[in-house]
Amino acid sequence: MSTLTMAVRDSSTMFRRNLRHMKRYPSLTLMLAGMPIVFLLLFVYVLGGTMGAGLGGGSGSRSDYLNYVVPGILLMTLASAAQGTAISVAMDMTEGIVARFRTMAIARSSVLTGHVLGSMAQGMLCVAIVAGVSVLIGFRPDADLLGWAGVVGVLAMIAFAMTWLCVALGLVSKSVETASNLPMPLLLLPFFGSAFVPTESMPAGLRQFAEYQPFTSMIETLRALLAGAPVGNNAIIAAGWCAAIALGGYVWARALFKRDPSPR
């Protein structure tokens, strides 16, 4: 059996292991989707009237704000799922199962690959749940078939990048508690971007940060695709950020996984 065949076979086994965890503990998936849904309902029904009035030169409504805020909420959903990955990886490292895997004749890369694939599946499931709730409360996207394909592709790209970063954060953590806290900036960055309010309404310094931080281009790409509008250069910038984050997370995670586990 070639090295590549062995890696694919073992990665598939680890992927099924993560899917079984997800099936055995459905409450975890519901919890990961629950927080974005709470934010969605909070911002639409508590703040949506005021926020909507600030859109489109003061002519917006609560329904306009719902259409505006959903892309940011979907991105927060992926960040929430990626946070769960950091916790899962830290649990594997601290509970000894990875030490057991190291003694077996399996491709080492399959352990991390299984986590990434499992987390992406869980993240996309959470996105489907949150999107379903959004439609139930009135979200009406104008995307055509090609636009929806683009939305799914962008979401998968973001999930892939954030998951590799969180795998590295889980590996660098010395406890599960630390692993649950390290990814918090991923949940906070949408607040400092265009997720909830247009960047034009922010003070100069914060506006510059908001416009150039990674999540804004991702959110604007999703917003344009869902609205059936041109994405401009935001898609290229978002793809660049995702590639950089994924590559950095992968290299970091690989280096951490190859180190001597005994000091943990």
C-alpha positions in Angstrom: 0.0 0.0 0.0 1.4 3.4 -1.0 1.9 6.2 1.5 -0.8 8.3 -0.2 -3.3 5.4 -0.1 -2.6 4.7 3.5 -3.0 8.4 4.4 -6.4 8.6 2.6 -7.6 5.3 4.2 -6.6 6.4 7.7 -8.0 9.9 7.2 -11.3 8.4 6.2 -11.3 6.3 9.3 -10.5 9.4 11.5 -13.2 11.3 9.7 -15.8 8.6 10.5 -14.6 8.7 14.1 -15.4 12.4 14.3 -18.8 12.0 12.6 -19.7 9.3 15.2 -18.8 11.7 17.9 -21.0 14.3 16.3 -23.9 11.8 16.0 -23.4 10.5 19.5 -23.5 14.0 21.0 -26.0 16.0 18.9 -26.3 18.5 21.8 -22.8 19.8 21.0 -23.8 20.7 17.4 -27.0 22.4 18.7 -24.9 24.3 21.3 -22.5 25.5 18.6 -25.4 26.7 16.4 -27.3 28.0 19.4 -25.0 31.0 20.2 -25.2 32.5 16.6 -29.0 32.0 16.7 -29.2 34.0 19.9 -27.1 36.8 18.4 -29.3 36.7 15.3 -32.5 37.0 17.3 -31.0 39.6 19.6 -29.7 41.9 16.9 -32.8 41.5 14.7 -35.6 41.8 17.3 -34.0 43.9 20.0 -31.7 46.2 17.9 -32.9 45.6 14.4 -35.4 48.5 14.3 -32.7 51.1 15.2 -29.9 49.4 13.2 -32.1 49.1 10.2 -32.9 52.7 10.3 -29.2 53.5 9.9 -29.0 51.5 6.6 -29.5 53.0 3.1 -29.4 56.6 4.3 -31.9 56.2 7.1 -34.6 54.4 5.0 -33.9 50.9 6.2 -36.2 48.7 8.2 -35.9 45.7 10.5 -36.3 43.3 7.5 -33.5 45.2 5.7 -31.3 44.7 8.7 -32.0 41.0 8.8 -30.8 40.7 5.2 -27.7 42.7 6.2 -26.8 40.8 9.3 -27.2 37.2 8.2 -23.8 36.9 6.4 -22.0 38.0 9.5 -24.0 35.6 11.6 -23.1 32.7 9.2 -19.4 33.6 9.6 -19.8 33.6 13.4 -21.4 30.2 13.1 -18.2 28.8 11.4 -16.1 30.5 14.1 -18.1 28.8 16.8 -17.7 25.4 15.2 -14.0 26.0 14.8 -13.8 26.8 18.5 -15.3 23.3 19.2 -12.4 21.8 17.1 -9.8 23.4 19.3 -11.5 21.9 22.3 -11.8 18.4 20.7 -8.1 18.4 19.7 -7.1 19.5 23.2 -9.2 16.7 24.7 -7.5 14.1 22.4 -4.1 15.4 23.4 -4.7 15.5 27.1 -6.7 12.2 27.4 -4.1 10.0 25.9 -5.8 8.9 22.7 -3.3 10.6 20.5 -0.5 8.9 22.4 -2.2 5.6 21.6 -2.5 6.6 17.9 1.2 7.4 17.8 2.0 3.7 18.7 -0.2 2.4 15.8 0.7 1.8 12.2 -1.4 4.6 10.8 -0.6 7.8 8.9 0.1 10.5 11.5 -1.4 13.2 9.4 -4.7 11.3 9.5 -5.4 12.3 13.1 -5.4 16.0 12.3 -7.1 15.6 8.9 -9.9 13.7 10.5 -10.5 16.6 12.9 -10.5 19.1 10.1 -12.9 17.1 7.9 -15.2 16.4 10.9 -15.2 20.0 12.0 -16.0 21.2 8.5 -19.0 18.9 8.3 -20.2 20.0 11.7 -19.7 23.7 10.8 -21.6 23.4 7.5 -24.4 21.6 9.4 -24.5 24.4 12.0 -24.6 26.9 9.1 -27.6 25.1 7.6 -29.4 25.2 11.0 -28.7 29.0 11.4 -29.7 29.7 7.7 -32.9 27.8 8.3 -33.8 29.9 11.3 -32.9 33.0 9.3 -35.4 32.0 6.6 -38.0 31.3 9.2 -37.8 34.8 10.6 -37.9 36.5 7.2 -34.5 36.3 5.5 -35.0 36.4 1.7 -31.8 36.1 -0.3 -31.8 36.9 -4.0 -29.0 34.5 -5.0 -29.4 32.4 -8.1 -28.1 28.8 -8.5 -24.6 30.1 -9.3 -24.7 32.5 -6.4 -25.6 29.7 -4.0 -22.8 27.6 -5.3 -20.5 30.5 -4.6 -21.9 30.9 -1.1 -21.3 27.3 -0.3 -17.8 27.5 -1.7 -16.9 30.6 0.3 -18.3 29.1 3.5 -16.3 25.9 2.9 -13.2 28.0 2.3 -13.6 30.0 5.5 -14.4 26.8 7.5 -11.2 25.1 6.2 -9.0 28.1 7.1 -10.5 28.6 10.6 -10.4 24.9 11.4 -6.7 24.5 10.6 -6.0 27.5 12.8 -8.1 26.1 15.6 -6.4 22.7 15.3 -3.1 24.5 16.0 -4.7 26.4 18.9 -5.9 23.1 20.3 -2.5 21.6 20.0 -0.7 24.5 21.6 -3.1 24.5 24.6 -2.0 22.8 27.7 -5.6 22.2 28.9 -9.1 22.0 27.5 -10.0 25.2 29.3 -7.2 27.1 27.6 -8.3 25.6 24.2 -11.8 26.9 24.7 -10.5 30.5 25.3 -7.8 30.9 22.7 -10.1 31.0 19.6 -12.3 33.8 21.2 -10.8 36.5 18.9 -12.4 34.6 16.0 -15.8 35.2 17.6 -15.0 38.9 18.4 -13.5 40.0 15.1 -16.9 40.1 13.3 -18.0 42.8 15.8 -15.0 44.9 14.6 -15.9 44.5 10.9 -18.9 44.9 8.7 -20.9 42.1 10.3 -23.4 44.2 12.3 -23.0 47.8 11.1 -21.5 49.4 7.9 -17.8 50.3 8.4 -18.7 53.9 7.2 -20.4 54.6 10.5 -17.2 53.9 12.6 -14.6 56.4 13.8 -11.6 56.8 11.5 -9.1 54.5 13.2 -11.6 51.7 13.9 -12.9 52.1 10.4 -9.5 51.5 8.9 -9.0 48.3 11.0 -12.5 47.1 10.2 -12.1 47.5 6.4 -8.8 45.7 6.3 -9.2 42.9 8.8 -9.8 39.4 7.3 -13.4 38.9 8.2 -14.8 42.0 6.4 -13.9 40.8 2.9 -15.3 37.4 3.7 -18.6 38.9 5.0 -18.9 41.3 2.1 -18.3 38.5 -0.4 -21.1 36.4 1.3 -23.4 39.5 1.4 -22.9 40.2 -2.3 -23.5 36.6 -3.3 -26.6 36.2 -1.2 -28.0 39.5 -2.6 -27.2 38.5 -6.2 -24.9 41.6 -6.5 -21.3 41.8 -7.9 -18.7 40.7 -5.4 -15.9 43.0 -6.8 -12.4 42.3 -5.5 -13.7 41.2 -2.1 -13.8 37.5 -3.2 -10.1 37.7 -4.2 -9.1 39.3 -0.9 -11.2 36.8 1.0 -9.6 33.9 -0.8 -6.1 35.3 -0.1 -6.9 35.7 3.6 -8.3 32.1 3.8 -5.3 30.7 2.0 -2.9 32.5 4.3 -4.8 31.5 7.5 -5.1 27.9 6.3 -1.5 27.6 5.3 -0.3 29.2 8.6 -2.6 27.0 10.7 -1.5 23.9 8.8 2.2 24.5 9.1 1.8 25.5 12.8 -0.3 22.5 13.6 2.0 20.1 11.8 5.0 21.4 13.7 3.2 21.1 17.1 2.0 17.6 16.3 5.5 16.4 15.4 7.0 17.6 18.7 7.8 15.3 21.6 4.5 14.8 23.5 6.1 14.0 26.8 6.4 17.7 28.1 2.6 18.2 27.8 
